[in-house]
Each structure stands twice: as C-alpha cells, then as structure tokens.
C-alpha cells in the first residue's frame, strides 16, 4: 500500500501545483464542484418531497382507518358488545399512535426540505459569485495574454545588439542556468530509475 499512497500523494501534490499555477482552472474546478453539489441538493429535494407525499398519503389512510374504527367502537358500545368494543378501542388507539408517529416524521421531512432549500439557495448564490470571479479572472488572463504578446513582439521593434554572445547577456545566462538545471533533473531521474 505504501507505493500507492506515495503515488497518490505525488499526484495530489502535482495537481495542487498545477492548480496554483493556473488559478483560473482552480476556479473552474470549484465551480464544477458547486454545480455537482447543487444537482445533489436538487435531487435530495425531489426525494424529500416524494417522502413527504408518501407520509401525507399514509396519514390520510390512517385517519380514515381511525374514523372507521371509531364508528365500529360506537356501534359495538351501542349494541352492548364489550367483547368487540374493547378491541376496537385498542385498534383505534394503536392507529392514533401510528398517525402521530407519521405526523412527526412528516414534520421532520418538512424541516429537512426547508433546510435543503436554504442550502440549495446558498450553493446557487456561491456559484453565481464564483461565475463572476471566473469571468473576471478570464478577463484578467486575456489582458495579461495581450500584454505578453505585445511584450513578445516588442523584441522585433528593438535594435539588434551586435552580438548575443556577450559574456554579460542576462537572458543568455538565465537560459543557460535553466537548461543546466533541467539536464541535472533528468540525470537525477535516470539515476533513480
């Protein structure tokens, strides 16, 4: 498992580095995550509403059963049939408890629906704010790209130095250092393999 943990950690670190280097992609990944959460919340709302409907139907059925057993209890009492009246009252009481239980469940589901709606609104608002940030980041990136392009073409408009091989050329030194470091990294990787 150590190898997989190391590989997983390495990939997570590389992803973090990549996202830090590309903040616009990090915002887009966050927006995608929020979109998924919003979809999940909407699906949960649908499930909760179906459950609420089931409970309401159950409460209605139970109420009808209570009414039926209440009438039977009255009939049995009027006919002096205590052998039937007592069990009918017990059945009515059991149905009342069941109805109360269903009512409590329905109230719990209604509370969950309200909390889920609030959560869905919060996620929606955060997603809207994030879209604004993404649009701003895209605009900034486009402006930076345009500036970068104008800087890149600025070299064409400058006078050409007599020789690029001058010992004090800072760009040449920077590139040589970078290329040397890249070669060293390649050698290190090859030696580890």
N, C-alpha and C positions, 0 to 999 in steps of 0.2 A: 504493500500500500504506500510505502514511502516514496517510491518513484512517481506514482500517480499524484500524490499530494504535492510533491515538488513541481511536477509538470503543471498541475492546476494552479499552484501559487505563481509560477512563472508566467503562465498565460494571463492570469488576473492582473499581474503587475504590468505586463506588456499592454493589456487593454487599458489600464488606468493611465499609463504613459501616453498611449495613443490619444485617449480622450482629452487629456490635459493639453496635448499638443494641438488638438482640434476641438476647441470648446464648442463650436457650432454643432459638431456631431454629438457632443455630450448633451446639449440642449435638446437635440432631436431624439436622442435615446430616452431622455427623461419624458419628453412629450409622448413618445410611443408607450412608455410605461404607464403614464397617466391615462392615455386612451384605453389601454387594457384594463386599468382599474375602473374607469368609468363604465366600460362594457360589462365588467363583472358586477358592478353595482346595479346597473340596469337589469341584468339577468336576475340578480338577487331580489330586486323589487318585484319582478314578474313572479318569481317563486313564492314570495311572501304574500302577494295579492291572491294567488291561487290558493294558498293555505288559508288565508282569511276567508275566502269564499267557501272553502270546504267546511271550515268551522261554523260559519253562518248557517250553511245548509244543515249541519249537524245540530246546531242549536234549535233551528226551526223544527226539525224532525223530533227532537227531544221534547220541545214544547207541545207539539201535537200529541205525543205519547203521554205526557204528563196530563194533558187535558182529558185524554181518553181514559186513563186510569183513575183520574179524579171522579169522572162521571160513573165509572164502574163501582168505585168505593161508595158513592152516594146511593146508587141503586141497591148495592148489597146491604147497606145500613138500613135503607128504607124497607127492604124485604126481611129485615132481622136475620140476615145471613152473616153472622160474625165470622164463620169459617171462611167466607170469601172476602169480607170487608177488611179483615186484618192483613191478609197477604196483599190485597190491592193497595192498602195504605203503605205497606212496606215497599211495594214496587214503585208507587208514586214518589216516596221519599228517596229511593235509590235514583230514580230519574231526575229528581231535583238536584241531587248531589252531582250527577253526571252533567246536567245542564250548567250548574255553577262552575264545574271544572272546565267545560268547553268555553264558557264565557271568559274565565280567567285566561285561558290560552289565547282566545281571540284578542283580548286586551293586550297581552304580551306581543302578539304578532303586529297589532296596530302600532305599538310603541316602536317595534323594530322597523316597521315601514317608515315611520316618521324619521327615525334616526338615519335610516338608509337614504331617504330623500335628502336630508341635510348633508350627508356625506357626499352624495352624488352632486349636489349643488357646489360644495366646496371643491371637489375634484374638477368640476366643469370650470369654475372660476380660476383655479390654479392653471388649468390647461389653457384657458384664454390668455392669462397673463404670460404664460410661457410662450405662446404663439407670438405675442408682441415682442418678447425678448429675442425669439428666433429671427423674426423679421428685422429687428434692429441689428442683431449680430450679422445677418446676411448682408444688410446694407453696409455695415462697417467693413465686412470682408470684401465686398465688391469695391468699396472705396480704397481699401488697402491694396487690392489687386491692381486697381487702376494706377495708384501711386507707384507701386512696384514696377509696373510695366513702363511707366514714364521714366522711372529711375534706370531701368534696364536700357531703354532707348537713349537715355541721356549720354551714354558712353559713345554712341555714334556721332554725337554732336561735339564732343570734346576733341581737343587737339591730341594727336597721337604722340606719345613720348618717343624719344629717339630709340630707346632700347628697353625691352621688358626684362632684360637680363641684368638690370642694375642690381647690385647687391642689397640695396636698401628698399626695394619694392615691397611694401607691406602686404599687398594682395598675394604676391608670389610666395612670401614667407608663410602666410596663413594657409594657403593651399598645400604647400609642401608639408607643413605640420599636420594638417588634416589627413592628407594621403598617407603619411608615415604612420599616424595613429591607426588608420583603417587597416594598413598592412599588418601592424602589430596585433591587432584584434583578430585578424584572420589567422595569423600564426598561432596565437593562443588557442583559438577554437580547434585548429587542426591538431595541436599537441594534446588537447583534452580528449579528442576522439579516439 
